[in-house]
């Protein structure tokens, strides 16, 4: 038992409260750590260098890699904590890959994307003038895969935009569909609705959709997008069922509250009548 200013509390209850508070407090630094960009000796050193040697750091800070906590050593290897050993091959330092090796370099973390890329016309042209990962996604300023990457300025560096535009148009509706369903599921999760099954289904559909980003076969992209849209329509119907059920509950709840208020008012009037 411990003494408080108001009353005596069991030690076990206090200890439990302290543990819960400590857990909640510990969550905040964890969230902040995920949001912060990891600082390494690579960043400290190159960040202060001019022009070509310092440019990768400023580019990286704007990238999806930095947002995801992926730093220099995640791709290039080496020791991120020891300046003297940072670029030592004995510590796993790889350095800059040659152009034909870039897809395999990136594919260490993105094996599924590598498979899709190698199966595409772009991948089959690897080593003979075909684009690699950095052609579209950048080097250190890595850009997240999205339909924004399929644009006339980028695509016409190598060929006409006609085929790419047809692919983007076929995928445009699907991407918007996915974003909308993802938002609705997130809103339900915030108010405690069980959306685990829907979330898993959307995850599978989204992964299937992402395989199309490296497919340059227009007809196949159109056919696959149509099938994915059908799956998304099923998810949309399931969400509408939840929305309708919640709307009915609100109506019933409103009726119950109104009825309770009405009965209370009637009771009050009857009481006043008898008192008078």
C-alpha positions, 0 to 999 in steps of 0.5 A: 500500500502507498499513501496518497493525498486523498486515500490509500491505494493498492500498490498493484493498482498504482504499479499497473497505472505506472506501467500503462503510462510508461507504455503510452509515453514510450509510444510517442518517441517510437512514432517520432523515430519513425517519422524522423530521417535516420542520421548516419555518418554517411549523411553527416559527412556528405551533407557538408560537402559541396555540389556533386558529393553533397547533392545526394543527401539533399535529394535523399531527404525528399525521397520516399526512402527517407520517409520510410527510414531507409538510409544510405547503408540500406542500399550501399552497405557499409558501416553507418556508425563508423566514419573510418569503416563506412566505405569498407567492403569488409563491412558490406560496402557495395558502392554505386552499381553499374547500369546493368546491375541497377535492377538487381541492386534495387530488387534486393528489397523489391523482388516482386517489382524486379520480377515484373520489370524483367518480364516487361519490354523495358526489362528485356531491353536492359543493357541495350538502351532500355530504362532501369529503375532510376530512369523513372524513379530517380537515384537518391530522390526516389519517387514512390510508384504512382501514375504520375510517373507515367507522363509525357515528359518522361516517356517521350525521352525514349519513345512516343507517349501514345502507348503509355497514355493508353496504359495510364488512362486504363489504370486511372479509374482503378487507382482512384477507386483504390484510394477511395476504398482505402480512405473509407476503410481507414475511417471505419477503423478509426471508429472501431468497426472491424474491417480486417477482412476488407483491409486484407482484401484491399491489400491483395488487390492493391498489390495486384494493381501495382504489378501493372506499373511495369507492364507495357502491354496495353491490352493486358493492362486494360483486361487486368484493370477491368478484373481489378475494378470488379474486385473493388466493386465487391469491396465497395458493396461490402462497405455500403452494407456497413454504411447502411447498417450504421445509418439504420442504427443511427435512426433507431438510436435517434428514435429511442432517444426521442422516445425517451425524451418524449416519455420524460416530457409526458411524465413531467407534465403528468407530475405537474398536473397531479401536483397542481 
